[in-house]
Amino acid sequence: MELFSNEVKDMKELVKILESKKEVPKEYKVAVIVFAFDKENKIILQRRGPGCRDERFKLEGIGGGVKATDSDFRSALRREITEEVGKNAQISIDTFITAIGEKTLDLRDNKEKYWILLAYKGTLKSGELEIAEPDKNLGYEKYALDDVNENELSVATKEFYQIMKEK
């Protein structure tokens, strides 16, 4: 469910916006995701591996959970990009796309969790993508935006994908 489309800088701003969102539970986790495009304007998606907490073997953007030590969301996303694709690939974080809320079943502890997912559009400027977390990432796949098979996407990625196609 789309929550808002104006970029928020950090947890303080996010908490303030979410105060008015009755559909968001009091307990939630926050993740940042980049949907990066290569020089041929193909979207780069990663195939989730067996070590992921949910939606294993589905396609999604690059990113992950925000930590308490992250000063702001763009810093958190830069950290996540490096953790997931290694230091050889340079991915810029361009524009904010939107924020959605999603309830998922965490397969690691068999509990439902509510996630606030903040999505950004990015560009692969240079370098090669590495698989830095092989238990969580089976590889990268590139698609023209119109050629993505929506059945292969995670639930959240499907929602982001539809929003990106509209813009």
Number of C-alpha atoms within 10 A of each C-alpha: 13 15 17 16 13 10 17 20 13 16 16 10 12 15 12 11 13 16 10 9 12 8 10 17 13 9 8 13 14 17 19 24 28 30 26 23 22 16 10 9 14 18 23 24 23 24 22 25 20 15 16 15 16 17 20 17 19 19 28 26 26 26 26 20 16 23 14 9 8 14 13 17 22 22 17 22 25 18 17 21 24 19 17 20 23 18 15 12 16 18 23 18 20 14 12 18 20 20 21 17 21 16 16 17 14 15 14 10 8 11 9 11 14 18 20 22 25 27 25 25 19 21 20 20 14 13 12 13 20 18 17 15 15 14 12 19 23 19 18 18 13 17 16 12 15 10 10 17 11 15 10 14 23 20 18 20 21 18 15 26 19 11 13 14 9 7 6
